[in-house]
Amino acid sequence: MGLDCKSFDYILDHGFACRWEEFTIKRTDTNPNGVPRLARRSLTADGALGFILHYLSSAMGDTSLQQIFALTNGTVTRYRKTCMAILLE
C-alpha cells in the first residue's frame, strides 16, 4: 500500500506541517508547554509525515525505521507517538 504525491502534499499542507511545528515532543526532561525547538529535530514536517506513513503501511520493525530515517530508538518511539497524535487530531 502506498500514497501518491498529491495525497501526501494534501495531508502535509492541510494541517500536518503546521501542527508538527507547533507540537512539543514530549520528553521527561523538557517542559511539555514549552516552545518547540524545530532546529533540534531530526526530521522536518515532510520527513515526519513520511516516517509515520512508512510505519503505518509496512510491517517492518523499529530497527529498520531507525536505519532508514537515521534515528535512535528513543527518537523513533517519541516521533511515532507525536506523529500519530497529530494525524488523529
C-alpha positions as CSV (number, residue, x, y, z in Angstrom):
1,M,0.0,0.0,0.0
2,G,1.3,3.4,-0.8
3,L,0.3,7.0,-1.0
4,D,0.6,9.2,-4.1
5,C,2.4,12.6,-4.0
6,K,-0.8,14.6,-4.3
7,S,-2.3,12.9,-1.2
8,F,1.0,13.3,0.7
9,D,1.1,17.0,-0.1
10,Y,-2.5,17.4,0.8
11,I,-2.0,15.9,4.3
12,L,1.2,17.9,4.8
13,D,-0.3,21.3,3.6
14,H,-3.7,20.9,5.4
15,G,-2.6,20.7,9.0
16,F,0.3,18.2,9.5
17,A,3.1,20.6,8.8
18,C,1.6,23.4,10.9
19,R,0.9,21.0,13.9
20,W,4.4,19.5,13.6
21,E,5.9,22.9,14.0
22,E,3.6,23.8,16.9
23,F,3.7,20.5,18.8
24,T,6.2,20.0,21.6
25,I,7.6,16.4,21.5
26,K,7.1,15.0,25.0
27,R,10.3,14.1,26.9
28,T,10.9,13.6,30.6
29,D,13.5,16.4,30.6
30,T,11.5,19.1,28.8
31,N,8.6,21.4,29.5
32,P,5.5,20.0,27.8
33,N,4.2,23.5,27.4
34,G,7.5,24.9,26.1
35,V,8.2,26.3,22.7
36,P,9.1,23.6,20.1
37,R,12.8,23.7,19.1
38,L,12.5,23.0,15.4
39,A,16.2,23.3,14.7
40,R,16.9,20.5,17.2
41,R,14.6,18.0,15.5
42,S,15.9,15.1,13.5
43,L,13.1,15.3,10.9
44,T,11.3,18.1,9.2
45,A,7.5,18.0,8.8
46,D,7.7,16.2,5.5
47,G,10.2,13.7,6.9
48,A,8.0,13.1,9.9
49,L,4.9,12.5,7.7
50,G,7.0,10.2,5.5
51,F,8.2,8.4,8.7
52,I,4.7,7.8,10.1
53,L,3.2,6.8,6.8
54,H,6.0,4.4,6.2
55,Y,5.4,2.9,9.7
56,L,1.7,2.6,9.1
57,S,1.9,1.0,5.7
58,S,4.7,-1.5,6.4
59,A,5.3,-4.5,8.7
60,M,8.9,-3.5,9.5
61,G,10.2,-3.2,13.0
62,D,11.7,-0.2,14.8
63,T,15.2,-1.2,13.9
64,S,14.6,-0.8,10.2
65,L,12.9,2.6,10.8
66,Q,16.0,3.6,12.8
67,Q,18.2,2.7,9.9
68,I,16.1,4.2,7.1
69,F,15.5,7.5,8.9
70,A,18.8,7.7,10.9
71,L,17.1,7.9,14.3
72,T,17.8,6.4,17.7
73,N,15.3,4.0,19.3
74,G,14.1,6.6,21.8
75,T,13.5,9.1,19.0
76,V,11.6,6.6,16.9
77,T,9.3,6.0,19.8
78,R,8.7,9.7,20.6
79,Y,8.2,10.6,16.9
80,R,5.8,7.8,16.4
81,K,3.7,8.9,19.3
82,T,3.8,12.5,18.3
83,C,3.0,11.9,14.6
84,M,0.1,9.6,15.5
85,A,-1.3,12.2,17.8
86,I,-1.1,14.8,15.0
87,L,-2.7,12.5,12.4
88,L,-5.5,11.7,14.8
89,E,-6.4,15.3,15.5
